[in-house]
Amino acid sequence: MIRLTETKREERLALIQSQLLGFQLDTSDPRWSSSRLDQLCRDWLVSANGSLEDMFLALWQLYEFNPVSLTHEVGSFIKDLVVLCFTNYRTAYCAVDWRFITENLKHRTNRPQLYLALLAVPPSQLQDTMKASILLGLEQSPYYEEAVSLLSD
């Protein structure tokens, strides 16, 4: 079980990033199981200061500092995490402040980050320019049609 005391956000992010790296997220071929991912989320949320916002920000930063290709495996991991959090931890998911993603969509992003934004951020929180950035960034990928479908009005 992950134990957090009164820690600074940077320390929490470093801790959850080390846990996420256990799934080999610094590669284009991550390895995870749904049960291990669920256990990580559960442990993180019951810790003193853990939040899903920490988890999503940590993942965003991992993809920023370890740019990997948006392979089928990377896309599946992102989708599994978002679906798991949305369905099993809805209250914590709805409490996430997505500004760390929406503000960063204005800057250079990579495909895993764009796919994370597409799936995790509620469309109502995405401005048209952000939606256009996601569509443009995923244009030559297998995830483009999904992006068009999810972002259409």
Buried (B, 14 or more C-beta within 10 A) or exposed (E): EBEBEEBEEEEBBBBBBEBBBEBBBBBBEBEBEEEEBBEBBBBBBEBEBBBBBBBBBBBBBBBBEBBBBBBEBBBEBBBBBBEBBBEEBEEBBEEBEBEEBBEBBEEEBBBBBBBBBBBBBEEEEBEEEBBEBBBEBBEEBEBBEBBBEBBEE
